[in-house]
Amino acid sequence: MASIKPLQDRIIVKRFESEEKTASGIIIPDSAKEKPFEGEIIAVGQGKVFDNGTRVEPTVKPGDKVLFAKYAGTEVKFDGEEYLIMREDDILGIIEA
């Protein structure tokens, strides 16, 4: 089975599914759904490399649930699944339970 390995400070995120209904029970059609800005990290690169050659390790790890910017990353489809590939800078925060 093939896999994707992100390079440098890039991260692969699987976006959470959007809600099918509102809190009051109204069903939302696909055309009106907004894509959620939350997801789970699937894979993380080795970190950012600066001009002087030092590498900074990423602060996130696979399995972390995160919030990210609305237009963050690039959508890719791999093995029938949709993912976002983004830089660590695009992550706004880690969701802690």
Secondary structure as UniProt FT lines:
FT   TURN            8..9
FT   STRAND          10..15
FT   TURN            23..24
FT   HELIX           30..32
FT   STRAND          38..44
FT   STRAND          48..49
FT   TURN            51..52
FT   STRAND          55..56
FT   TURN            62..63
FT   STRAND          65..68
FT   TURN            70..71
FT   STRAND          74..78
FT   TURN            79..80
FT   STRAND          81..87
FT   HELIX           88..90
FT   STRAND          91..95
//
